[in-house]
């Protein structure tokens, strides 16, 4: 089951048909829940980024304990964690693969697969996010993918819908360059 939230012009989405399509992969900045390594990097880098911002601003005599130091450091730490531990999503018919790499993408990736056919898929074009819920009446999503800021985020969100309705077989990940 899939649902589209807050899209004013449904004609822009077009018809979502049950058809096969080539898997689409994209880098993902924020996927909840975070991997343990990503969470550790984000939490650990936040004070480092705060100190860096504070020192940089103090050179110009404008450093204060609030403002950019407090609000900017988690954002910069998140960007640094995304760079250190790259994460990709791969949407294919009926399946979403979350591919999480170790530091700097070295080594074999950890792949988590989610069924788009069995999950409730909620796509929100206003916030550029997709949420997967367990079948039934689950209130909290078991996976949230934020596509905001990604090139082609609207196209990627449409792929979530296409993947949810497609009954075609999903290709295997063996030999996929994202996996390593």
Chimera marker file (.cmm) of the C-alpha trace (Angstrom):
<marker_set name="trace">
<marker id="1" x="0.000" y="0.000" z="0.000" r="1" g="1" b="0" radius="0.5"/>
<marker id="2" x="1.334" y="3.448" z="-0.818" r="1" g="1" b="0" radius="0.5"/>
<marker id="3" x="0.219" y="6.959" z="-0.097" r="1" g="1" b="0" radius="0.5"/>
<marker id="4" x="1.170" y="10.390" z="-1.402" r="1" g="1" b="0" radius="0.5"/>
<marker id="5" x="1.093" y="13.257" z="1.067" r="1" g="1" b="0" radius="0.5"/>
<marker id="6" x="1.011" y="16.992" z="0.352" r="1" g="1" b="0" radius="0.5"/>
<marker id="7" x="1.447" y="17.169" z="-3.376" r="1" g="1" b="0" radius="0.5"/>
<marker id="8" x="-0.669" y="19.974" z="-4.786" r="1" g="1" b="0" radius="0.5"/>
<marker id="9" x="-0.552" y="18.957" z="-8.408" r="1" g="1" b="0" radius="0.5"/>
<marker id="10" x="-1.094" y="15.211" z="-8.767" r="1" g="1" b="0" radius="0.5"/>
<marker id="11" x="-0.787" y="15.542" z="-12.558" r="1" g="1" b="0" radius="0.5"/>
<marker id="12" x="2.939" y="16.244" z="-12.128" r="1" g="1" b="0" radius="0.5"/>
<marker id="13" x="3.387" y="12.810" z="-10.562" r="1" g="1" b="0" radius="0.5"/>
<marker id="14" x="1.650" y="11.092" z="-13.436" r="1" g="1" b="0" radius="0.5"/>
<marker id="15" x="0.202" y="7.615" z="-13.438" r="1" g="1" b="0" radius="0.5"/>
<marker id="16" x="2.063" y="5.047" z="-11.370" r="1" g="1" b="0" radius="0.5"/>
<marker id="17" x="1.815" y="1.778" z="-13.288" r="1" g="1" b="0" radius="0.5"/>
<marker id="18" x="2.756" y="-1.775" z="-12.439" r="1" g="1" b="0" radius="0.5"/>
<marker id="19" x="5.791" y="-2.078" z="-14.677" r="1" g="1" b="0" radius="0.5"/>
<marker id="20" x="9.379" y="-3.149" z="-14.520" r="1" g="1" b="0" radius="0.5"/>
<marker id="21" x="12.073" y="-0.494" z="-14.317" r="1" g="1" b="0" radius="0.5"/>
<marker id="22" x="15.807" y="-0.283" z="-13.933" r="1" g="1" b="0" radius="0.5"/>
<marker id="23" x="16.999" y="0.075" z="-10.336" r="1" g="1" b="0" radius="0.5"/>
<marker id="24" x="17.886" y="3.610" z="-9.354" r="1" g="1" b="0" radius="0.5"/>
<marker id="25" x="20.605" y="4.420" z="-6.858" r="1" g="1" b="0" radius="0.5"/>
<marker id="26" x="21.348" y="7.691" z="-5.122" r="1" g="1" b="0" radius="0.5"/>
<marker id="27" x="23.431" y="8.949" z="-2.245" r="1" g="1" b="0" radius="0.5"/>
<marker id="28" x="21.392" y="9.551" z="0.876" r="1" g="1" b="0" radius="0.5"/>
<marker id="29" x="22.212" y="12.168" z="3.475" r="1" g="1" b="0" radius="0.5"/>
<marker id="30" x="19.831" y="11.148" z="6.220" r="1" g="1" b="0" radius="0.5"/>
<marker id="31" x="18.254" y="7.767" z="6.799" r="1" g="1" b="0" radius="0.5"/>
<marker id="32" x="16.674" y="6.995" z="10.153" r="1" g="1" b="0" radius="0.5"/>
<marker id="33" x="17.558" y="4.919" z="12.022" r="1" g="1" b="0" radius="0.5"/>
<marker id="34" x="21.239" y="5.771" z="11.672" r="1" g="1" b="0" radius="0.5"/>
<marker id="35" x="23.842" y="3.041" z="11.636" r="1" g="1" b="0" radius="0.5"/>
<marker id="36" x="25.794" y="2.728" z="14.912" r="1" g="1" b="0" radius="0.5"/>
<marker id="37" x="28.936" y="4.068" z="13.207" r="1" g="1" b="0" radius="0.5"/>
<marker id="38" x="27.063" y="7.026" z="11.721" r="1" g="1" b="0" radius="0.5"/>
<marker id="39" x="25.416" y="7.852" z="15.052" r="1" g="1" b="0" radius="0.5"/>
<marker id="40" x="28.777" y="7.690" z="16.840" r="1" g="1" b="0" radius="0.5"/>
<marker id="41" x="30.391" y="9.928" z="14.209" r="1" g="1" b="0" radius="0.5"/>
<marker id="42" x="27.548" y="12.456" z="14.322" r="1" g="1" b="0" radius="0.5"/>
<marker id="43" x="27.531" y="12.679" z="18.114" r="1" g="1" b="0" radius="0.5"/>
<marker id="44" x="31.319" y="12.653" z="18.337" r="1" g="1" b="0" radius="0.5"/>
<marker id="45" x="31.852" y="15.269" z="15.641" r="1" g="1" b="0" radius="0.5"/>
<marker id="46" x="29.270" y="17.753" z="16.952" r="1" g="1" b="0" radius="0.5"/>
<marker id="47" x="31.506" y="19.177" z="19.735" r="1" g="1" b="0" radius="0.5"/>
<marker id="48" x="34.475" y="19.210" z="17.349" r="1" g="1" b="0" radius="0.5"/>
<marker id="49" x="32.459" y="21.224" z="14.833" r="1" g="1" b="0" radius="0.5"/>
<marker id="50" x="31.163" y="23.527" z="17.592" r="1" g="1" b="0" radius="0.5"/>
<marker id="51" x="34.730" y="24.211" z="18.732" r="1" g="1" b="0" radius="0.5"/>
<marker id="52" x="35.826" y="24.820" z="15.136" r="1" g="1" b="0" radius="0.5"/>
<marker id="53" x="32.983" y="27.265" z="14.475" r="1" g="1" b="0" radius="0.5"/>
<marker id="54" x="33.582" y="29.021" z="17.782" r="1" g="1" b="0" radius="0.5"/>
<marker id="55" x="37.326" y="29.376" z="17.114" r="1" g="1" b="0" radius="0.5"/>
<marker id="56" x="36.679" y="30.566" z="13.581" r="1" g="1" b="0" radius="0.5"/>
<marker id="57" x="34.183" y="33.182" z="14.724" r="1" g="1" b="0" radius="0.5"/>
<marker id="58" x="36.370" y="34.261" z="17.642" r="1" g="1" b="0" radius="0.5"/>
<marker id="59" x="39.072" y="35.244" z="15.165" r="1" g="1" b="0" radius="0.5"/>
<marker id="60" x="36.663" y="37.894" z="13.929" r="1" g="1" b="0" radius="0.5"/>
<marker id="61" x="35.496" y="38.836" z="17.421" r="1" g="1" b="0" radius="0.5"/>
<marker id="62" x="31.893" y="37.703" z="16.918" r="1" g="1" b="0" radius="0.5"/>
<marker id="63" x="31.892" y="34.366" z="18.757" r="1" g="1" b="0" radius="0.5"/>
<marker id="64" x="29.051" y="33.776" z="21.171" r="1" g="1" b="0" radius="0.5"/>
<marker id="65" x="28.030" y="30.520" z="22.859" r="1" g="1" b="0" radius="0.5"/>
<marker id="66" x="24.681" y="30.543" z="21.079" r="1" g="1" b="0" radius="0.5"/>
<marker id="67" x="23.619" y="31.158" z="17.512" r="1" g="1" b="0" radius="0.5"/>
<marker id="68" x="25.733" y="29.638" z="14.723" r="1" g="1" b="0" radius="0.5"/>
<marker id="69" x="27.918" y="27.670" z="17.113" r="1" g="1" b="0" radius="0.5"/>
<marker id="70" x="25.034" y="25.746" z="18.636" r="1" g="1" b="0" radius="0.5"/>
<marker id="71" x="22.858" y="25.414" z="15.548" r="1" g="1" b="0" radius="0.5"/>
<marker id="72" x="25.538" y="25.007" z="12.921" r="1" g="1" b="0" radius="0.5"/>
<marker id="73" x="27.671" y="22.374" z="14.591" r="1" g="1" b="0" radius="0.5"/>
<marker id="74" x="25.162" y="19.472" z="14.422" r="1" g="1" b="0" radius="0.5"/>
<marker id="75" x="24.528" y="20.249" z="10.755" r="1" g="1" b="0" radius="0.5"/>
<marker id="76" x="28.223" y="20.320" z="9.923" r="1" g="1" b="0" radius="0.5"/>
<marker id="77" x="28.789" y="17.178" z="11.977" r="1" g="1" b="0" radius="0.5"/>
<marker id="78" x="26.017" y="15.475" z="10.009" r="1" g="1" b="0" radius="0.5"/>
<marker id="79" x="27.661" y="16.446" z="6.723" r="1" g="1" b="0" radius="0.5"/>
<marker id="80" x="31.010" y="15.163" z="7.982" r="1" g="1" b="0" radius="0.5"/>
<marker id="81" x="29.425" y="11.882" z="9.163" r="1" g="1" b="0" radius="0.5"/>
<marker id="82" x="27.725" y="11.463" z="5.770" r="1" g="1" b="0" radius="0.5"/>
<marker id="83" x="31.107" y="11.920" z="4.086" r="1" g="1" b="0" radius="0.5"/>
<marker id="84" x="32.918" y="9.567" z="6.482" r="1" g="1" b="0" radius="0.5"/>
<marker id="85" x="30.258" y="6.827" z="6.317" r="1" g="1" b="0" radius="0.5"/>
<marker id="86" x="28.627" y="7.082" z="2.861" r="1" g="1" b="0" radius="0.5"/>
<marker id="87" x="25.114" y="5.690" z="2.552" r="1" g="1" b="0" radius="0.5"/>
<marker id="88" x="23.224" y="4.971" z="-0.647" r="1" g="1" b="0" radius="0.5"/>
<marker id="89" x="19.722" y="3.840" z="-1.441" r="1" g="1" b="0" radius="0.5"/>
<marker id="90" x="18.817" y="1.611" z="-4.348" r="1" g="1" b="0" radius="0.5"/>
<marker id="91" x="15.176" y="1.431" z="-5.396" r="1" g="1" b="0" radius="0.5"/>
<marker id="92" x="14.130" y="-1.472" z="-7.567" r="1" g="1" b="0" radius="0.5"/>
<marker id="93" x="10.757" y="-3.099" z="-8.270" r="1" g="1" b="0" radius="0.5"/>
<marker id="94" x="9.298" y="-4.101" z="-4.902" r="1" g="1" b="0" radius="0.5"/>
<marker id="95" x="12.488" y="-3.529" z="-2.914" r="1" g="1" b="0" radius="0.5"/>
<marker id="96" x="14.538" y="-0.801" z="-1.274" r="1" g="1" b="0" radius="0.5"/>
<marker id="97" x="18.182" y="-1.494" z="-0.452" r="1" g="1" b="0" radius="0.5"/>
<marker id="98" x="19.991" y="0.723" z="2.044" r="1" g="1" b="0" radius="0.5"/>
<marker id="99" x="23.712" y="0.366" z="1.414" r="1" g="1" b="0" radius="0.5"/>
<marker id="100" x="25.855" y="1.608" z="4.314" r="1" g="1" b="0" radius="0.5"/>
<marker id="101" x="29.605" y="1.732" z="3.923" r="1" g="1" b="0" radius="0.5"/>
<marker id="102" x="32.293" y="1.768" z="6.571" r="1" g="1" b="0" radius="0.5"/>
<marker id="103" x="34.607" y="4.771" z="7.021" r="1" g="1" b="0" radius="0.5"/>
<marker id="104" x="35.415" y="6.437" z="3.667" r="1" g="1" b="0" radius="0.5"/>
<marker id="105" x="33.639" y="3.624" z="1.816" r="1" g="1" b="0" radius="0.5"/>
<marker id="106" x="36.475" y="1.158" z="2.477" r="1" g="1" b="0" radius="0.5"/>
<marker id="107" x="35.573" y="-2.510" z="2.728" r="1" g="1" b="0" radius="0.5"/>
<marker id="108" x="32.397" y="-4.418" z="2.068" r="1" g="1" b="0" radius="0.5"/>
<marker id="109" x="29.158" y="-2.533" z="2.507" r="1" g="1" b="0" radius="0.5"/>
<marker id="110" x="26.334" y="-3.517" z="4.856" r="1" g="1" b="0" radius="0.5"/>
<marker id="111" x="23.114" y="-3.958" z="2.859" r="1" g="1" b="0" radius="0.5"/>
<marker id="112" x="19.674" y="-3.769" z="4.452" r="1" g="1" b="0" radius="0.5"/>
<marker id="113" x="16.744" y="-4.724" z="2.207" r="1" g="1" b="0" radius="0.5"/>
<marker id="114" x="13.164" y="-3.600" z="2.757" r="1" g="1" b="0" radius="0.5"/>
<marker id="115" x="10.100" y="-4.821" z="0.911" r="1" g="1" b="0" radius="0.5"/>
<marker id="116" x="8.212" y="-1.956" z="-0.672" r="1" g="1" b="0" radius="0.5"/>
<marker id="117" x="5.307" y="-4.275" z="-1.466" r="1" g="1" b="0" radius="0.5"/>
<marker id="118" x="4.749" y="-5.440" z="2.114" r="1" g="1" b="0" radius="0.5"/>
<marker id="119" x="5.386" y="-2.098" z="3.836" r="1" g="1" b="0" radius="0.5"/>
<marker id="120" x="3.105" y="0.887" z="3.906" r="1" g="1" b="0" radius="0.5"/>
<marker id="121" x="4.986" y="3.483" z="1.855" r="1" g="1" b="0" radius="0.5"/>
<marker id="122" x="4.227" y="7.141" z="2.552" r="1" g="1" b="0" radius="0.5"/>
<marker id="123" x="5.808" y="9.663" z="0.201" r="1" g="1" b="0" radius="0.5"/>
<marker id="124" x="5.704" y="13.324" z="1.189" r="1" g="1" b="0" radius="0.5"/>
<marker id="125" x="6.673" y="15.639" z="-1.656" r="1" g="1" b="0" radius="0.5"/>
<marker id="126" x="6.459" y="18.721" z="0.547" r="1" g="1" b="0" radius="0.5"/>
<marker id="127" x="9.193" y="17.531" z="2.936" r="1" g="1" b="0" radius="0.5"/>
<marker id="128" x="10.939" y="15.412" z="0.266" r="1" g="1" b="0" radius="0.5"/>
<marker id="129" x="10.805" y="12.305" z="2.418" r="1" g="1" b="0" radius="0.5"/>
<marker id="130" x="9.628" y="8.733" z="2.215" r="1" g="1" b="0" radius="0.5"/>
<marker id="131" x="8.618" y="6.634" z="5.206" r="1" g="1" b="0" radius="0.5"/>
<marker id="132" x="8.167" y="2.875" z="5.413" r="1" g="1" b="0" radius="0.5"/>
<marker id="133" x="5.816" y="1.442" z="8.017" r="1" g="1" b="0" radius="0.5"/>
<marker id="134" x="5.313" y="-2.151" z="9.061" r="1" g="1" b="0" radius="0.5"/>
<marker id="135" x="2.122" y="-3.619" z="7.618" r="1" g="1" b="0" radius="0.5"/>
<marker id="136" x="-0.838" y="-3.053" z="9.881" r="1" g="1" b="0" radius="0.5"/>
<marker id="137" x="-1.451" y="-0.124" z="12.157" r="1" g="1" b="0" radius="0.5"/>
<marker id="138" x="2.113" y="0.851" z="13.089" r="1" g="1" b="0" radius="0.5"/>
<marker id="139" x="2.374" y="4.499" z="14.110" r="1" g="1" b="0" radius="0.5"/>
<marker id="140" x="6.139" y="4.976" z="13.917" r="1" g="1" b="0" radius="0.5"/>
<marker id="141" x="7.968" y="4.301" z="10.643" r="1" g="1" b="0" radius="0.5"/>
<marker id="142" x="10.646" y="1.623" z="10.694" r="1" g="1" b="0" radius="0.5"/>
<marker id="143" x="12.611" y="3.574" z="8.076" r="1" g="1" b="0" radius="0.5"/>
<marker id="144" x="12.639" y="7.220" z="7.040" r="1" g="1" b="0" radius="0.5"/>
<marker id="145" x="14.585" y="8.496" z="4.036" r="1" g="1" b="0" radius="0.5"/>
<marker id="146" x="15.039" y="12.234" z="3.655" r="1" g="1" b="0" radius="0.5"/>
<marker id="147" x="15.653" y="13.115" z="0.007" r="1" g="1" b="0" radius="0.5"/>
<marker id="148" x="15.701" y="16.894" z="0.543" r="1" g="1" b="0" radius="0.5"/>
<marker id="149" x="18.648" y="18.536" z="-1.126" r="1" g="1" b="0" radius="0.5"/>
<marker id="150" x="19.436" y="15.532" z="-3.318" r="1" g="1" b="0" radius="0.5"/>
<marker id="151" x="19.556" y="16.130" z="-7.060" r="1" g="1" b="0" radius="0.5"/>
<marker id="152" x="16.405" y="14.703" z="-8.604" r="1" g="1" b="0" radius="0.5"/>
<marker id="153" x="14.646" y="14.229" z="-5.259" r="1" g="1" b="0" radius="0.5"/>
<marker id="154" x="11.155" y="14.392" z="-6.819" r="1" g="1" b="0" radius="0.5"/>
<marker id="155" x="12.111" y="11.720" z="-9.346" r="1" g="1" b="0" radius="0.5"/>
<marker id="156" x="13.551" y="9.597" z="-6.543" r="1" g="1" b="0" radius="0.5"/>
<marker id="157" x="10.342" y="9.919" z="-4.503" r="1" g="1" b="0" radius="0.5"/>
<marker id="158" x="8.350" y="8.841" z="-7.548" r="1" g="1" b="0" radius="0.5"/>
<marker id="159" x="10.601" y="5.759" z="-7.733" r="1" g="1" b="0" radius="0.5"/>
<marker id="160" x="9.460" y="4.827" z="-4.210" r="1" g="1" b="0" radius="0.5"/>
<marker id="161" x="5.891" y="4.788" z="-5.497" r="1" g="1" b="0" radius="0.5"/>
<marker id="162" x="6.848" y="2.843" z="-8.633" r="1" g="1" b="0" radius="0.5"/>
<marker id="163" x="8.706" y="0.297" z="-6.505" r="1" g="1" b="0" radius="0.5"/>
<marker id="164" x="5.722" y="-0.152" z="-4.221" r="1" g="1" b="0" radius="0.5"/>
<marker id="165" x="3.261" y="-0.982" z="-7.003" r="1" g="1" b="0" radius="0.5"/>
<marker id="166" x="5.545" y="-2.960" z="-9.324" r="1" g="1" b="0" radius="0.5"/>
<marker id="167" x="5.165" y="-6.745" z="-9.307" r="1" g="1" b="0" radius="0.5"/>
<marker id="168" x="8.288" y="-7.295" z="-11.430" r="1" g="1" b="0" radius="0.5"/>
<marker id="169" x="11.255" y="-9.169" z="-9.964" r="1" g="1" b="0" radius="0.5"/>
<marker id="170" x="14.010" y="-7.071" z="-8.402" r="1" g="1" b="0" radius="0.5"/>
<marker id="171" x="17.508" y="-7.724" z="-9.744" r="1" g="1" b="0" radius="0.5"/>
<marker id="172" x="20.112" y="-9.104" z="-7.346" r="1" g="1" b="0" radius="0.5"/>
<marker id="173" x="22.857" y="-6.953" z="-5.858" r="1" g="1" b="0" radius="0.5"/>
<marker id="174" x="25.702" y="-9.338" z="-6.761" r="1" g="1" b="0" radius="0.5"/>
<marker id="175" x="28.310" y="-7.461" z="-8.750" r="1" g="1" b="0" radius="0.5"/>
<marker id="176" x="26.701" y="-4.093" z="-8.025" r="1" g="1" b="0" radius="0.5"/>
<marker id="177" x="29.459" y="-1.442" z="-7.819" r="1" g="1" b="0" radius="0.5"/>
<marker id="178" x="27.773" y="0.207" z="-4.801" r="1" g="1" b="0" radius="0.5"/>
<marker id="179" x="28.176" y="-2.912" z="-2.696" r="1" g="1" b="0" radius="0.5"/>
<marker id="180" x="31.886" y="-3.460" z="-3.381" r="1" g="1" b="0" radius="0.5"/>
<link id1="1" id2="2" r="1" g="1" b="0" radius="0.2"/>
<link id1="2" id2="3" r="1" g="1" b="0" radius="0.2"/>
<link id1="3" id2="4" r="1" g="1" b="0" radius="0.2"/>
<link id1="4" id2="5" r="1" g="1" b="0" radius="0.2"/>
<link id1="5" id2="6" r="1" g="1" b="0" radius="0.2"/>
<link id1="6" id2="7" r="1" g="1" b="0" radius="0.2"/>
<link id1="7" id2="8" r="1" g="1" b="0" radius="0.2"/>
<link id1="8" id2="9" r="1" g="1" b="0" radius="0.2"/>
<link id1="9" id2="10" r="1" g="1" b="0" radius="0.2"/>
<link id1="10" id2="11" r="1" g="1" b="0" radius="0.2"/>
<link id1="11" id2="12" r="1" g="1" b="0" radius="0.2"/>
<link id1="12" id2="13" r="1" g="1" b="0" radius="0.2"/>
<link id1="13" id2="14" r="1" g="1" b="0" radius="0.2"/>
<link id1="14" id2="15" r="1" g="1" b="0" radius="0.2"/>
<link id1="15" id2="16" r="1" g="1" b="0" radius="0.2"/>
<link id1="16" id2="17" r="1" g="1" b="0" radius="0.2"/>
<link id1="17" id2="18" r="1" g="1" b="0" radius="0.2"/>
<link id1="18" id2="19" r="1" g="1" b="0" radius="0.2"/>
<link id1="19" id2="20" r="1" g="1" b="0" radius="0.2"/>
<link id1="20" id2="21" r="1" g="1" b="0" radius="0.2"/>
<link id1="21" id2="22" r="1" g="1" b="0" radius="0.2"/>
<link id1="22" id2="23" r="1" g="1" b="0" radius="0.2"/>
<link id1="23" id2="24" r="1" g="1" b="0" radius="0.2"/>
<link id1="24" id2="25" r="1" g="1" b="0" radius="0.2"/>
<link id1="25" id2="26" r="1" g="1" b="0" radius="0.2"/>
<link id1="26" id2="27" r="1" g="1" b="0" radius="0.2"/>
<link id1="27" id2="28" r="1" g="1" b="0" radius="0.2"/>
<link id1="28" id2="29" r="1" g="1" b="0" radius="0.2"/>
<link id1="29" id2="30" r="1" g="1" b="0" radius="0.2"/>
<link id1="30" id2="31" r="1" g="1" b="0" radius="0.2"/>
<link id1="31" id2="32" r="1" g="1" b="0" radius="0.2"/>
<link id1="32" id2="33" r="1" g="1" b="0" radius="0.2"/>
<link id1="33" id2="34" r="1" g="1" b="0" radius="0.2"/>
<link id1="34" id2="35" r="1" g="1" b="0" radius="0.2"/>
<link id1="35" id2="36" r="1" g="1" b="0" radius="0.2"/>
<link id1="36" id2="37" r="1" g="1" b="0" radius="0.2"/>
<link id1="37" id2="38" r="1" g="1" b="0" radius="0.2"/>
<link id1="38" id2="39" r="1" g="1" b="0" radius="0.2"/>
<link id1="39" id2="40" r="1" g="1" b="0" radius="0.2"/>
<link id1="40" id2="41" r="1" g="1" b="0" radius="0.2"/>
<link id1="41" id2="42" r="1" g="1" b="0" radius="0.2"/>
<link id1="42" id2="43" r="1" g="1" b="0" radius="0.2"/>
<link id1="43" id2="44" r="1" g="1" b="0" radius="0.2"/>
<link id1="44" id2="45" r="1" g="1" b="0" radius="0.2"/>
<link id1="45" id2="46" r="1" g="1" b="0" radius="0.2"/>
<link id1="46" id2="47" r="1" g="1" b="0" radius="0.2"/>
<link id1="47" id2="48" r="1" g="1" b="0" radius="0.2"/>
<link id1="48" id2="49" r="1" g="1" b="0" radius="0.2"/>
<link id1="49" id2="50" r="1" g="1" b="0" radius="0.2"/>
<link id1="50" id2="51" r="1" g="1" b="0" radius="0.2"/>
<link id1="51" id2="52" r="1" g="1" b="0" radius="0.2"/>
<link id1="52" id2="53" r="1" g="1" b="0" radius="0.2"/>
<link id1="53" id2="54" r="1" g="1" b="0" radius="0.2"/>
<link id1="54" id2="55" r="1" g="1" b="0" radius="0.2"/>
<link id1="55" id2="56" r="1" g="1" b="0" radius="0.2"/>
<link id1="56" id2="57" r="1" g="1" b="0" radius="0.2"/>
<link id1="57" id2="58" r="1" g="1" b="0" radius="0.2"/>
<link id1="58" id2="59" r="1" g="1" b="0" radius="0.2"/>
<link id1="59" id2="60" r="1" g="1" b="0" radius="0.2"/>
<link id1="60" id2="61" r="1" g="1" b="0" radius="0.2"/>
<link id1="61" id2="62" r="1" g="1" b="0" radius="0.2"/>
<link id1="62" id2="63" r="1" g="1" b="0" radius="0.2"/>
<link id1="63" id2="64" r="1" g="1" b="0" radius="0.2"/>
<link id1="64" id2="65" r="1" g="1" b="0" radius="0.2"/>
<link id1="65" id2="66" r="1" g="1" b="0" radius="0.2"/>
<link id1="66" id2="67" r="1" g="1" b="0" radius="0.2"/>
<link id1="67" id2="68" r="1" g="1" b="0" radius="0.2"/>
<link id1="68" id2="69" r="1" g="1" b="0" radius="0.2"/>
<link id1="69" id2="70" r="1" g="1" b="0" radius="0.2"/>
<link id1="70" id2="71" r="1" g="1" b="0" radius="0.2"/>
<link id1="71" id2="72" r="1" g="1" b="0" radius="0.2"/>
<link id1="72" id2="73" r="1" g="1" b="0" radius="0.2"/>
<link id1="73" id2="74" r="1" g="1" b="0" radius="0.2"/>
<link id1="74" id2="75" r="1" g="1" b="0" radius="0.2"/>
<link id1="75" id2="76" r="1" g="1" b="0" radius="0.2"/>
<link id1="76" id2="77" r="1" g="1" b="0" radius="0.2"/>
<link id1="77" id2="78" r="1" g="1" b="0" radius="0.2"/>
<link id1="78" id2="79" r="1" g="1" b="0" radius="0.2"/>
<link id1="79" id2="80" r="1" g="1" b="0" radius="0.2"/>
<link id1="80" id2="81" r="1" g="1" b="0" radius="0.2"/>
<link id1="81" id2="82" r="1" g="1" b="0" radius="0.2"/>
<link id1="82" id2="83" r="1" g="1" b="0" radius="0.2"/>
<link id1="83" id2="84" r="1" g="1" b="0" radius="0.2"/>
<link id1="84" id2="85" r="1" g="1" b="0" radius="0.2"/>
<link id1="85" id2="86" r="1" g="1" b="0" radius="0.2"/>
<link id1="86" id2="87" r="1" g="1" b="0" radius="0.2"/>
<link id1="87" id2="88" r="1" g="1" b="0" radius="0.2"/>
<link id1="88" id2="89" r="1" g="1" b="0" radius="0.2"/>
<link id1="89" id2="90" r="1" g="1" b="0" radius="0.2"/>
<link id1="90" id2="91" r="1" g="1" b="0" radius="0.2"/>
<link id1="91" id2="92" r="1" g="1" b="0" radius="0.2"/>
<link id1="92" id2="93" r="1" g="1" b="0" radius="0.2"/>
<link id1="93" id2="94" r="1" g="1" b="0" radius="0.2"/>
<link id1="94" id2="95" r="1" g="1" b="0" radius="0.2"/>
<link id1="95" id2="96" r="1" g="1" b="0" radius="0.2"/>
<link id1="96" id2="97" r="1" g="1" b="0" radius="0.2"/>
<link id1="97" id2="98" r="1" g="1" b="0" radius="0.2"/>
<link id1="98" id2="99" r="1" g="1" b="0" radius="0.2"/>
<link id1="99" id2="100" r="1" g="1" b="0" radius="0.2"/>
<link id1="100" id2="101" r="1" g="1" b="0" radius="0.2"/>
<link id1="101" id2="102" r="1" g="1" b="0" radius="0.2"/>
<link id1="102" id2="103" r="1" g="1" b="0" radius="0.2"/>
<link id1="103" id2="104" r="1" g="1" b="0" radius="0.2"/>
<link id1="104" id2="105" r="1" g="1" b="0" radius="0.2"/>
<link id1="105" id2="106" r="1" g="1" b="0" radius="0.2"/>
<link id1="106" id2="107" r="1" g="1" b="0" radius="0.2"/>
<link id1="107" id2="108" r="1" g="1" b="0" radius="0.2"/>
<link id1="108" id2="109" r="1" g="1" b="0" radius="0.2"/>
<link id1="109" id2="110" r="1" g="1" b="0" radius="0.2"/>
<link id1="110" id2="111" r="1" g="1" b="0" radius="0.2"/>
<link id1="111" id2="112" r="1" g="1" b="0" radius="0.2"/>
<link id1="112" id2="113" r="1" g="1" b="0" radius="0.2"/>
<link id1="113" id2="114" r="1" g="1" b="0" radius="0.2"/>
<link id1="114" id2="115" r="1" g="1" b="0" radius="0.2"/>
<link id1="115" id2="116" r="1" g="1" b="0" radius="0.2"/>
<link id1="116" id2="117" r="1" g="1" b="0" radius="0.2"/>
<link id1="117" id2="118" r="1" g="1" b="0" radius="0.2"/>
<link id1="118" id2="119" r="1" g="1" b="0" radius="0.2"/>
<link id1="119" id2="120" r="1" g="1" b="0" radius="0.2"/>
<link id1="120" id2="121" r="1" g="1" b="0" radius="0.2"/>
<link id1="121" id2="122" r="1" g="1" b="0" radius="0.2"/>
<link id1="122" id2="123" r="1" g="1" b="0" radius="0.2"/>
<link id1="123" id2="124" r="1" g="1" b="0" radius="0.2"/>
<link id1="124" id2="125" r="1" g="1" b="0" radius="0.2"/>
<link id1="125" id2="126" r="1" g="1" b="0" radius="0.2"/>
<link id1="126" id2="127" r="1" g="1" b="0" radius="0.2"/>
<link id1="127" id2="128" r="1" g="1" b="0" radius="0.2"/>
<link id1="128" id2="129" r="1" g="1" b="0" radius="0.2"/>
<link id1="129" id2="130" r="1" g="1" b="0" radius="0.2"/>
<link id1="130" id2="131" r="1" g="1" b="0" radius="0.2"/>
<link id1="131" id2="132" r="1" g="1" b="0" radius="0.2"/>
<link id1="132" id2="133" r="1" g="1" b="0" radius="0.2"/>
<link id1="133" id2="134" r="1" g="1" b="0" radius="0.2"/>
<link id1="134" id2="135" r="1" g="1" b="0" radius="0.2"/>
<link id1="135" id2="136" r="1" g="1" b="0" radius="0.2"/>
<link id1="136" id2="137" r="1" g="1" b="0" radius="0.2"/>
<link id1="137" id2="138" r="1" g="1" b="0" radius="0.2"/>
<link id1="138" id2="139" r="1" g="1" b="0" radius="0.2"/>
<link id1="139" id2="140" r="1" g="1" b="0" radius="0.2"/>
<link id1="140" id2="141" r="1" g="1" b="0" radius="0.2"/>
<link id1="141" id2="142" r="1" g="1" b="0" radius="0.2"/>
<link id1="142" id2="143" r="1" g="1" b="0" radius="0.2"/>
<link id1="143" id2="144" r="1" g="1" b="0" radius="0.2"/>
<link id1="144" id2="145" r="1" g="1" b="0" radius="0.2"/>
<link id1="145" id2="146" r="1" g="1" b="0" radius="0.2"/>
<link id1="146" id2="147" r="1" g="1" b="0" radius="0.2"/>
<link id1="147" id2="148" r="1" g="1" b="0" radius="0.2"/>
<link id1="148" id2="149" r="1" g="1" b="0" radius="0.2"/>
<link id1="149" id2="150" r="1" g="1" b="0" radius="0.2"/>
<link id1="150" id2="151" r="1" g="1" b="0" radius="0.2"/>
<link id1="151" id2="152" r="1" g="1" b="0" radius="0.2"/>
<link id1="152" id2="153" r="1" g="1" b="0" radius="0.2"/>
<link id1="153" id2="154" r="1" g="1" b="0" radius="0.2"/>
<link id1="154" id2="155" r="1" g="1" b="0" radius="0.2"/>
<link id1="155" id2="156" r="1" g="1" b="0" radius="0.2"/>
<link id1="156" id2="157" r="1" g="1" b="0" radius="0.2"/>
<link id1="157" id2="158" r="1" g="1" b="0" radius="0.2"/>
<link id1="158" id2="159" r="1" g="1" b="0" radius="0.2"/>
<link id1="159" id2="160" r="1" g="1" b="0" radius="0.2"/>
<link id1="160" id2="161" r="1" g="1" b="0" radius="0.2"/>
<link id1="161" id2="162" r="1" g="1" b="0" radius="0.2"/>
<link id1="162" id2="163" r="1" g="1" b="0" radius="0.2"/>
<link id1="163" id2="164" r="1" g="1" b="0" radius="0.2"/>
<link id1="164" id2="165" r="1" g="1" b="0" radius="0.2"/>
<link id1="165" id2="166" r="1" g="1" b="0" radius="0.2"/>
<link id1="166" id2="167" r="1" g="1" b="0" radius="0.2"/>
<link id1="167" id2="168" r="1" g="1" b="0" radius="0.2"/>
<link id1="168" id2="169" r="1" g="1" b="0" radius="0.2"/>
<link id1="169" id2="170" r="1" g="1" b="0" radius="0.2"/>
<link id1="170" id2="171" r="1" g="1" b="0" radius="0.2"/>
<link id1="171" id2="172" r="1" g="1" b="0" radius="0.2"/>
<link id1="172" id2="173" r="1" g="1" b="0" radius="0.2"/>
<link id1="173" id2="174" r="1" g="1" b="0" radius="0.2"/>
<link id1="174" id2="175" r="1" g="1" b="0" radius="0.2"/>
<link id1="175" id2="176" r="1" g="1" b="0" radius="0.2"/>
<link id1="176" id2="177" r="1" g="1" b="0" radius="0.2"/>
<link id1="177" id2="178" r="1" g="1" b="0" radius="0.2"/>
<link id1="178" id2="179" r="1" g="1" b="0" radius="0.2"/>
<link id1="179" id2="180" r="1" g="1" b="0" radius="0.2"/>
</marker_set>
